[in-house]
C-alpha cells in the first residue's frame, strides 16, 4: 500500500468517524421533528442505540486509522541520517488551533466575555476545539491526499455550513441568544422561501470559511514553509482532534438556543455539507501541484500583496451599504473579485505560501480593525476592558502575521506555488 493510499484512507476513516459521531445530534433534531422517512427512522431508535452506533463507529474509525498507520511503507534513510524529533510541530499545531479560535470569535469582540480574562481563557480552549480541531482535520485530509487550496476551501465551506446550519443553527434563528439588533439585521435581504437572510448567510458561512478556517491555516503554514504541504497530525493527534470537535459541537448543538432549524432546513443543510465534501474530493483528484523553483522569484512581495488586499478587505468589513441587498451584492462582487485575482496570480511562477498568508492576514486585520468601532452586542462591557481586548487580539494577529511574512523568510521549492493547483 502506497503512502498516498494510506493517507487518503485515514482521512476517509476520520470523516466517517466524525459523521457518525454526530448521530446523537441528528437524533436530537430528527427525533423531535418526525416529518420525513429519515426523521422517522432516527426517531424510532432509542437513545442507547444511537449512542452505541455513534460510539462504535468512532471506535472503529480510530482502529482503522491505527491499522492503516501500521501499513504505511517505511521511509528509507541514508545510513548516516538519523531522524530528528520535530519539537516545533506541536507548537505549530496548537498555535493554528488558537488562531482559528481568535479569528472565528474572539477577534470580533462581540460577546459579553469581551475583556474578561478568565472567561476568555475558557473561550479560547473551547473555540480551539470547536474551530481549531476541524481546521486541523480539514488541512490534514487535504495534505495527506495531495489536494490543494480549492479542495481545502471547499472543506472549509462544508465546515462553515455545518457550524451555522447544523451545530449552532444561528442562520435560522430569529433572535440568537438575545444579541442586540439581530432580529432587525435578519429582516434585511430576507428570503421568505428559505426563511433566512441572504446577508447573514453570506456573513456567517463565508465568514467561517475565511476567518475560522482558511486564513488561520494559510498563516500557520507560512510559519514553516517547508512543512506547508506535509501532514502534521499522527493517529493520536487525529483522534484527539475528532473527539474535541465532536464533543464541543454536541455541547453547542444541545444548547436550547441552538434549536432553530426545521427538519427540512436541517436535511438540506446536511446535503449541502455532503456536496461540498464530494466536490472537494472530485477537484482534489484532478489537482496537479505546480511547484515553483527558487529561481522563479515573484514580481510582487508578500507585504505588497498584504497592502493591496487590505483595501477591499476593509471595504467588506465596513459594510458600506448597511445590511440590504446592495450590501449583499457588494460583498459577493468584492469577494469574488479578490478570489479571481488571487487565483490568477497564484497560477504564475513565484507565488508562495507567504503570498497566500499575506491575503489571509489582510482579512484578519480588517476584522480586528472593525472591532474597535463597536461595543459588544450582549452584556455591559466597560470601555477600558473592551479596547484592551481589541488591542490584545489585534496584537496576536499581527504577531502571527509577522512570523508568516517576516523579512528573510523564504518558501522552499516544495512549498511554493500551492494554490497551487489544478491546471486544466
C-alpha positions in Angstrom: 0.0 0.0 0.0 1.4 3.4 -1.0 1.8 6.3 1.4 -0.8 8.3 -0.5 -3.3 5.5 -0.3 -2.7 5.2 3.5 -3.1 9.0 3.9 -6.3 9.0 1.8 -7.9 6.1 3.6 -7.0 7.5 7.0 -8.7 10.8 6.0 -11.8 8.9 4.9 -11.9 6.9 8.2 -11.7 10.2 10.1 -14.6 11.7 8.1 -16.8 8.6 8.7 -16.0 8.8 12.4 -17.0 12.4 12.6 -20.2 11.9 10.6 -21.4 9.0 12.8 -20.2 10.8 15.9 -22.7 13.5 15.1 -25.6 10.9 15.1 -26.7 12.0 18.6 -27.2 15.5 17.2 -29.3 14.1 14.3 -31.3 12.1 16.8 -32.0 15.2 18.9 -33.4 17.1 15.9 -35.0 14.4 13.8 -36.5 12.6 16.8 -38.2 15.9 17.8 -39.4 16.6 14.2 -40.6 13.4 12.7 -41.7 14.7 9.3 -39.8 12.5 6.8 -38.8 8.9 6.4 -35.3 9.7 7.6 -36.5 11.5 10.7 -39.0 8.7 11.5 -36.1 6.2 11.2 -33.9 8.1 13.6 -36.9 8.8 15.8 -37.6 5.1 16.1 -34.1 4.4 17.5 -33.6 4.6 21.3 -31.1 6.9 22.8 -29.0 4.0 23.8 -29.0 2.6 20.2 -27.9 5.9 18.7 -25.1 6.4 21.2 -23.9 2.9 20.8 -23.9 3.2 17.0 -22.1 6.6 17.2 -19.6 5.4 19.7 -18.9 2.1 17.9 -18.3 3.8 14.6 -15.9 6.3 16.1 -14.0 3.5 17.8 -13.9 1.5 14.5 -12.6 4.7 12.7 -9.9 5.0 15.4 -8.9 1.3 15.0 -8.9 1.7 11.2 -6.6 4.7 11.4 -4.2 2.9 13.7 -4.3 -0.2 11.4 -3.6 1.8 8.3 -0.7 3.6 10.1 1.0 0.2 10.5 0.6 -0.5 6.8 2.4 2.7 5.9 5.5 2.0 3.8 8.8 2.5 5.8 10.8 5.6 5.0 14.3 4.7 3.7 17.0 7.0 5.0 20.7 7.0 4.3 22.8 5.1 6.9 24.3 8.3 8.2 20.9 10.1 8.5 19.2 9.9 11.8 15.6 11.2 12.1 15.2 14.2 14.5 12.1 14.9 16.5 10.2 17.9 15.3 9.7 19.8 18.6 8.1 22.8 16.8 5.4 20.7 15.2 3.1 20.5 18.3 3.6 24.2 18.8 2.6 25.0 15.3 -0.5 22.8 15.6 -1.6 24.4 18.9 -1.0 27.9 17.5 -3.1 27.2 14.5 -5.9 26.0 16.7 -5.6 29.1 18.8 -5.5 31.4 15.7 -8.7 29.7 14.5 -10.4 30.5 17.8 -9.2 34.1 17.6 -10.3 34.6 14.0 -13.6 32.8 14.4 -14.9 34.5 17.6 -12.5 36.4 19.9 -11.2 38.9 17.3 -14.6 40.3 16.6 -15.2 41.1 20.3 -19.0 41.0 20.0 -19.8 38.8 23.0 -20.3 39.5 26.7 -17.0 37.8 27.6 -15.1 40.7 25.9 -12.3 41.9 28.2 -13.0 39.2 30.9 -9.6 37.4 31.2 -10.9 34.2 32.8 -13.9 33.9 30.5 -11.6 34.5 27.5 -9.2 31.7 28.6 -12.1 29.3 28.8 -13.5 30.5 25.5 -10.0 30.2 23.9 -9.8 26.5 24.8 -13.4 25.8 23.8 -13.1 27.5 20.5 -9.8 25.8 19.8 -11.8 22.6 19.9 -14.8 23.9 18.0 -12.9 25.6 15.2 -9.2 24.7 15.5 -9.8 21.0 15.6 -11.8 20.9 12.3 -9.4 23.3 10.7 -6.6 20.8 11.5 -8.6 17.9 10.3 -9.6 19.5 7.0 -6.0 20.5 6.4 -4.8 17.1 7.3 -7.1 15.4 4.8 -6.1 17.7 2.0 -2.4 17.4 2.6 -2.4 13.6 3.1 -4.5 13.2 -0.1 -2.2 15.5 -2.1 -5.0 18.0 -2.8 -4.7 21.8 -2.9 -6.4 25.0 -1.8 -9.5 24.7 -3.9 -10.4 21.4 -2.1 -9.3 22.9 1.3 -11.6 25.9 0.8 -14.5 23.6 -0.2 -14.0 21.6 3.0 -13.9 24.9 4.9 -17.2 25.8 3.2 -18.6 22.4 4.4 -17.5 23.2 8.0 -19.0 26.7 7.8 -22.3 25.4 6.6 -22.2 22.8 9.4 -21.5 25.4 12.0 -24.1 27.9 11.0 -26.8 25.5 10.0 -26.4 22.2 11.9 -24.5 23.0 15.1 -25.4 26.4 16.4 -28.1 26.9 13.7 -27.7 30.7 14.1 -28.6 31.2 10.4 -32.2 30.1 11.1 -32.6 31.9 14.5 -34.9 34.9 14.7 -33.2 36.2 17.9 -30.0 34.3 18.6 -29.0 34.4 22.3 -30.7 37.9 22.6 -27.9 39.7 20.6 -28.8 43.4 20.1 -30.0 44.2 16.6 -30.1 40.5 15.5 -33.8 40.5 14.6 -33.6 43.7 12.7 -30.5 42.6 10.7 -32.2 39.4 9.8 -35.0 41.2 8.0 -32.6 42.9 5.6 -32.2 40.8 2.4 -34.6 38.3 3.9 -35.6 35.3 1.7 -39.1 34.2 2.8 -38.9 30.9 0.8 -35.8 29.8 2.7 -36.6 31.7 5.9 -33.0 33.1 6.1 -31.3 36.4 5.5 -29.0 36.4 2.4 -26.7 38.9 4.2 -26.5 36.7 7.3 -25.9 33.6 5.2 -23.0 35.3 3.4 -21.6 36.7 6.6 -21.9 33.6 8.7 -20.8 30.9 6.2 -18.2 32.8 4.2 -17.0 34.4 7.4 -16.3 30.9 8.8 -14.5 29.9 5.6 -12.2 32.9 5.8 -11.8 33.8 9.5 -12.3 30.4 11.2 -10.5 28.1 8.8 -8.9 29.5 5.6 -7.0 32.4 7.0 -5.6 30.7 10.1 -4.4 27.7 8.0 -2.7 29.9 5.4 -0.9 31.9 8.1 0.1 28.9 10.1 1.5 27.1 7.1 3.7 30.1 6.3 5.4 29.9 9.7 7.3 26.9 8.4 7.0 26.9 4.6 9.0 23.7 4.2 6.2 21.8 6.0 3.3 23.6 4.3 2.4 20.6 2.2 3.2 17.9 4.8 0.7 16.2 7.2 1.0 17.5 10.7 -1.1 15.0 12.7 -0.4 11.4 13.6 -3.0 8.9 14.6 -3.2 10.1 18.1 -3.5 13.7 17.0 -6.3 12.9 14.6 -8.2 11.0 17.3 -7.8 13.9 19.7 -9.0 16.4 17.1 -12.0 14.3 16.2 -13.1 13.9 19.8 -12.5 17.6 20.6 -14.6 18.7 17.6 -17.4 16.2 18.1 -17.6 16.9 21.8 -17.8 20.7 21.5 -20.1 20.6 18.6 -22.5 18.4 20.5 -22.3 20.7 23.5 -23.3 23.7 21.3 -26.0 21.7 19.5 -27.7 20.5 22.7 -27.9 24.1 24.0 -31.6 25.3 23.8 -30.6 28.4 21.9 -29.3 26.1 19.0 -32.7 24.6 18.2 -33.8 26.9 15.3 -33.7 24.7 12.2 -36.7 22.8 10.9 -36.2 19.2 9.8 -36.3 20.4 6.1 -33.6 23.0 6.8 -31.5 20.5 8.7 -31.6 17.9 5.9 -31.0 20.5 3.2 -28.0 21.8 5.1 -26.6 18.3 5.7 -26.9 17.6 1.9 -25.0 20.9 1.2 -22.2 19.8 3.5 -22.0 16.4 1.8 -22.0 18.1 -1.7 -19.1 20.3 -0.6 -17.1 17.4 0.6 -17.7 15.4 -2.6 -16.8 18.3 -4.7 -13.6 18.8 -2.8 -12.8 15.2 -3.4 -13.6 15.4 -7.1 -11.5 18.6 -7.6 -8.7 17.2 -5.5 -8.4 14.1 -7.6 -7.6 16.1 -10.7 -5.2 18.6 -9.0 -1.6 18.7 -10.1 0.5 20.8 -7.8 2.8 23.2 -9.6 5.9 23.8 -7.6 7.9 27.0 -8.2 11.7 26.8 -8.2 14.0 29.1 -6.2 14.9 30.9 -9.4 11.2 31.8 -10.0 11.0 34.9 -7.9 7.7 36.7 -7.7 7.4 40.1 -9.1 5.5 41.3 -6.1 6.4 40.9 -2.4 4.1 39.4 0.2 4.0 42.8 2.0 2.8 44.4 -1.2 0.1 41.7 -1.5 -1.0 42.4 2.1 -1.3 46.1 1.4 -3.3 45.6 -1.8 -5.6 43.0 -0.2 -6.2 45.1 2.9 -8.2 47.8 0.9 -11.0 45.5 -0.3 -10.9 43.6 2.9 -11.6 46.8 4.9 -14.3 47.7 2.4 -16.0 44.3 3.1 -15.6 44.7 6.9 -17.2 48.2 6.9 -20.5 47.2 5.3 -20.6 50.3 3.2 -24.2 49.7 2.1 -25.5 48.7 5.6 -27.4 45.4 5.6 -29.7 45.4 2.5 -29.5 43.7 -0.9 -27.0 46.3 -2.0 -24.6 45.2 0.7 -25.1 41.6 -0.3 -24.3 42.4 -3.9 -21.2 44.3 -2.9 -20.0 41.5 -0.6 -20.4 38.9 -3.3 -18.8 41.1 -6.0 -15.8 42.2 -4.0 -15.1 38.7 -2.5 -15.4 37.1 -5.9 -13.1 39.7 -7.5 -10.5 39.1 -4.7 -10.7 35.3 -5.2 -10.4 35.6 -9.0 -7.3 37.9 -8.8 -5.6 35.6 -6.2 -6.4 32.5 -8.3 -5.0 34.2 -11.4 -1.8 35.4 -9.7 -1.3 32.0 -7.9 -1.1 30.2 -11.2 2.0 32.2 -12.2 5.6 31.4 -11.1 6.8 32.7 -7.8 3.6 32.6 -5.8 4.4 31.1 -2.4 2.8 30.2 0.9 3.8 33.7 2.1 1.7 35.4 -0.5 -1.3 33.3 0.5 -0.6 34.2 4.1 -0.5 37.9 3.1 -4.0 37.8 1.7 -5.2 35.9 4.8 -3.6 38.4 7.2 -5.3 41.3 5.4 -8.7 39.8 6.2 -7.9 39.1 9.8 -6.5 42.6 10.3 -9.7 44.1 8.7 -11.9 42.2 11.1 -9.8 43.3 14.1 -9.8 46.9 13.0 -13.6 46.9 12.6 -14.0 45.5 16.2 -12.6 48.8 17.5 -15.7 50.7 16.1 -18.5 49.0 18.1 -19.3 47.6 21.6 -20.3 44.0 22.3 -23.8 43.0 21.2 -24.6 41.5 24.6 -23.7 42.3 28.2 -22.3 45.5 29.6 -18.6 45.9 28.9 -16.6 48.9 30.1 -14.5 50.9 27.6 -11.1 50.0 29.1 -11.8 46.3 29.0 -13.3 46.5 25.5 -10.4 48.4 24.0 -7.8 46.3 25.9 -9.4 43.2 24.4 -9.3 44.7 20.9 -5.6 45.6 21.3 -4.5 42.2 22.6 -6.4 40.3 19.8 -5.0 42.6 17.1 -1.5 42.1 18.5 -2.0 38.3 18.4 -3.0 38.6 14.7 -0.1 40.9 13.9 2.5 38.7 15.6 1.2 35.7 13.8 1.3 37.6 10.6 4.9 38.8 11.2 6.1 35.3 11.7 4.4 34.3 8.4 5.7 37.3 6.4 8.9 38.1 8.4 11.8 39.5 6.3 14.3 36.9 5.2 11.8 34.0 5.4 11.8 32.1 2.2 9.5 29.3 1.0 11.1 26.1 0.0 10.6 24.8 -3.6 8.3 22.1 -2.3 6.0 24.6 -0.6 5.8 27.2 -3.3 3.1 27.5 -5.8 0.5 25.6 -3.9 -2.8 27.0 -4.8 -1.5 25.9 -6.4 -3.2 23.6 -8.1 -5.4 22.2 -10.6 -4.4 23.2 -14.0 -6.9 22.1 -16.6 
